[in-house]
Amino acid sequence: MILQWLATATGILMSLGYYPQAWKIFRQKSARDISIPTFAIFSFGTLSWLCYGLYEHDWTIILGFVLGVIGSWTVLALTLWYRRDRGGSPEALP
């Protein structure tokens, strides 16, 4: 039981790691240094784990990855949004 609580808390804590990056992109209105392939992998990975948790009815996995899905997809969406607005080229960025 303690191991399950520890795993849930760790999953939630790790998933919160996406939010400072999303906030930085939003605040600076720039995603120049963000790797799109990396966050695409994270986004699909977190979504896959969430789907697996839902399939297995495993609340440890679900709680850990629901925040990860929101955070990773937010970073990916903001990155694509700000790259689109600025043409994606470093010369166009301030």
C-alpha positions, -999 to +999 in steps of 0.1 A: +000+000+000+028+024+008+046+016-024+014+023-044+011+058-027+048+064-033+044+055-070+013+077-073+030+107-057+061+102-078+040+100-110+022+132-101+055+150-092+072+139-124+041+150-145+043+184-129+077+189-146+060+199-179+042+229-164+072+252-157+083+247-194+048+254-206+046+285-185+080+297-198+070+293-234+037+311-227+053+340-208+081+345-233+059+339-264+088+318-278+096+281-282+128+285-301+148+261-279+122+234-275+127+201-293+094+192-312+104+156-317+112+152-280+079+166-268+060+147-295+075+115-280+066+126-244+031+136-255+023+103-272+041+083-244+021+100-216-011+095-236-003+058-242+003+052-205-029+070-196-048+048-220-032+017-205-040+029-170-076+034-180-077+000-197-064-017-166-084+005-142-051+013-124-056+045-105-018+048-097-011+050-134-042+072-142-034+098-116+003+099-125-003+103-162-034+125-165-013+155-154+015+144-177-009+142-207-022+177-200+013+191-194+032+174-223+005+182-248+004+218-236+041+222-242+038+206-276+008+227-286+025+260-274+057+251-292+038+244-325+017+276-320+047+299-314+068+283-341+039+289-365+035+325-355+072+332-361+078+310-390+101+287-370+133+304-380+157+317-354+162+349-374+126+358-370+128+356-332+139+385-310 
